[in-house]
Amino acid sequence: MSVDHHPHHHDHEHDPNGGIPFNEKLERIIRHWIKHNEDHASNYRNWAENAKANDQHQAAVLLEEAADLSLSVNQKFEAALAALDRK
């Protein structure tokens, strides 16, 4: 017995947010990005310390700057959180 498969469409509404209101989902992802950047900045600073300990001072300075840049991006994310229309 063969089964005839064919493309078909349904008129059912599909919630691309998985049932989570958009604003809540956006807030969650922004908070995730903030934590992610904080983790990266911490890792960069640890490697900067390792670089200093191994006489790689120029690399250490650049890694510290990268950490600072990661955290400066968080300022934009925090502003975006503050700007969310919490309906």
C-alpha positions as CSV (number, residue, x, y, z in Angstrom):
1,M,0.0,0.0,0.0
2,S,1.5,3.3,-1.0
3,V,0.9,6.6,0.7
4,D,0.5,9.6,-1.5
5,H,2.4,12.5,0.1
6,H,1.9,16.0,-1.3
7,P,2.5,19.5,-0.1
8,H,-0.5,21.0,1.6
9,H,-1.2,24.2,3.5
10,H,-3.4,24.7,6.5
11,D,-5.2,27.9,7.4
12,H,-4.4,27.5,11.1
13,E,-2.7,30.4,12.7
14,H,0.9,29.7,13.6
15,D,2.5,31.6,16.5
16,P,6.2,32.0,15.6
17,N,7.0,33.0,19.2
18,G,6.0,29.6,20.5
19,G,3.1,31.1,22.6
20,I,5.4,33.6,24.3
21,P,4.4,37.3,23.7
22,F,6.9,39.0,21.4
23,N,8.0,41.6,24.0
24,E,8.7,38.9,26.6
25,K,10.7,36.9,24.0
26,L,12.7,40.0,23.0
27,E,13.4,40.9,26.6
28,R,14.6,37.3,27.3
29,I,17.0,37.3,24.3
30,I,18.4,40.8,25.1
31,R,19.0,39.6,28.7
32,H,20.8,36.5,27.3
33,W,23.0,38.7,25.1
34,I,23.9,40.9,28.0
35,K,25.0,37.8,30.1
36,H,26.8,36.4,27.0
37,N,28.8,39.6,26.6
38,E,29.6,39.7,30.3
39,D,30.9,36.1,30.1
40,H,33.0,37.0,27.1
41,A,34.4,40.1,28.7
42,S,35.4,38.1,31.8
43,N,37.1,35.5,29.6
44,Y,39.0,38.2,27.7
45,R,40.2,39.7,30.9
46,N,41.4,36.4,32.2
47,W,43.4,35.9,29.0
48,A,44.7,39.4,29.3
49,E,46.1,38.5,32.7
50,N,47.6,35.4,31.3
51,A,49.2,37.4,28.5
52,K,50.7,39.9,30.9
53,A,52.1,37.0,33.0
54,N,53.8,35.7,29.8
55,D,55.2,39.1,28.8
56,Q,52.7,39.6,26.0
57,H,51.8,43.2,27.2
58,Q,50.5,44.5,23.8
59,A,48.2,41.5,23.4
60,A,47.0,42.0,27.0
61,V,46.1,45.7,26.3
62,L,44.2,44.7,23.2
63,L,42.3,41.9,25.1
64,E,41.4,44.4,27.8
65,E,40.1,46.8,25.1
66,A,38.0,43.9,23.6
67,A,36.5,43.3,27.1
68,D,35.6,47.0,27.4
69,L,34.0,47.0,23.9
70,S,31.9,43.9,24.8
71,L,30.6,45.6,27.9
72,S,29.9,48.9,26.0
73,V,27.6,46.9,23.6
74,N,25.7,46.0,26.8
75,Q,24.9,49.6,27.3
76,K,22.9,49.5,24.0
77,F,21.2,46.3,25.1
78,E,20.3,47.8,28.4
79,A,18.9,50.9,26.7
80,A,16.9,48.6,24.4
81,L,15.4,46.9,27.5
82,A,14.5,50.2,28.9
83,A,12.8,51.2,25.6
84,L,10.7,48.1,25.4
85,D,7.0,48.9,25.5
86,R,5.8,46.6,28.3
87,K,2.2,46.0,27.4
